[in-house]
Amino acid sequence: TFERYFDGAAKIAVPGRVYPVSELYMDEVAATLYKQPMFRQWLGPGILCGGIDIPAGAEGDWNERAWKTVVFRNTRIEDRETLWGLREKGLESQMMAPFTKARLVDGLRKHDVLQQSSLAFDFPVIEALILHIDRMFKDAQKQDPTKPAGTVLVFLPGWGDIDQLQKRLV
């Protein structure tokens, strides 16, 4: 133990309770949030465009490169309302179609491509997940008002990411 390793180290006792912890991965989070229409747009263009066949020749040379160009030009938070410029390309009905395992896998791949290009679409996903957890907790509290408050702990890779998410949440 820590106390045996550092012989003579000071020890304090902090009363408390241990709560169960859940680990979630992006594929689980995306599938969960997609089931709730209000959170779908928070998933970002990569995940939502999973499995969409982007035909060449539609509106000129409409292919994956053209898709990326549209998304790269529409990366502000408010661009979520226009589906990052993809609504005008006629992709909305496909983006909101039922989610399959194949769509999810392809969407996660596209999401990763956008992330590697320094587009920060993970923050809205984290925000939506926190809102989803909060709603679940509040619904559970309505059933059992004695249920104690819980805590959401989010691990991020660096202080800059922590600061950026904190600014988005408050």
WOGIFEN-V453377 format. One line per field, one symbol per residue. phi: phi as a letter, one per 30 degrees, with the letter a starting at -180 (. if undefined). burial: b if it has 9 or more other ideal C-beta (glycine too) atoms within 8 Angstrom, else e. A space follows every 10 residues. Layout:
phi: ???
burial: ???
This chain:
phi: .ddddceidd bbccdlbccd cccbcedddd dddddcedce dddjddddce iddcddjdhi cdbdddeddd dddbcdedde dchhiddddi cedddcdedc eddddddddd ddddddcicc ddedddeddd dddddddddd dddbdddddc bccccbdade dddddddddc
burial: eeeeeeeeee eeeeeeeeee eeeeeebebb bbbbebeebb ebbbbbbbbb beebeeeeee ebbeebbbeb bbebeeeebb ebbbbbbebe bbeebeeeee eebbbbbbbb bbbbbeeebe bebbbbbbbb bbbbeebeeb beeeeeeeee eeeeeeeeee bbebbeeeee
